[in-house]
Amino acid sequence: MNTTIKAALAAGIALAAAPAAADIRWDEDIDGDLSSDNLNPTLLSFEPGSNMVFGDTSPNPNLDPDYFTFEIPAGYELSSVIFEEYDRVNEQSFFAVEVGSQITDIGDPSGLLSALLIGTVPGTMQGDELLDNLQNPNVFGGFVGNLGPGTYTFWFQETGVTTNYGFDFVLKPIPAPASAAVLAGGLLFVRRRR
């Protein structure tokens, strides 16, 4: 193989292996307030890779929870939720998810897939991965594995103080089953031998 082809292949492999840069899908400072209506959440357009959402909420008596929804496309899964930004030191906030395009009843948690308090407990603090906590929450619900293709709605709320927050929702391809990978490798081996 000549040097030009080798260099092009190496560059292509390096680009394919490089992690995608974080893409801001919503920033309330730029895009405006996320919906405070649980039945009409803000629709966000997520893509494979990193999807950042930044918002702020207001406490009682002018409660301003944030509701947003997005679709995970076929062949992908939500593999990570990183708590990127949180400006409260001694406060906990409410974070929940429901399957579908809305939070159906804010007074009844039975419709939620998962709900937890985040912010002060180790594992739920700024910089922490939250998907594992949503799988085994400290408040309600839970699920096994990553969230697969479909529509999901998230709810963030703080009742005590004004709070700025940020999450990074990471969508990755659903891994192929190991047996399919072995079969593909075997087919390549047979093809090369001919």
Secondary structure, DSSP 4 states (H G I P E B T S, - for coil): --HHHHHHHHHHHHHHHSPPPPEEEEEHHHH-PPB--TTSPEE----SEEEEEEEEE--TTS---EEEEEEEPTTEEEEEEEEEEE--SS--EEEEEEESSS---TT-GGG-SEEEEESSSTTSSTT-B-HHHHHS-SSEE--SS-B-SEEEEEEEE-SSS-EEEEEEEEEEEPPPPHHHHHHHHHHHHHHHH-
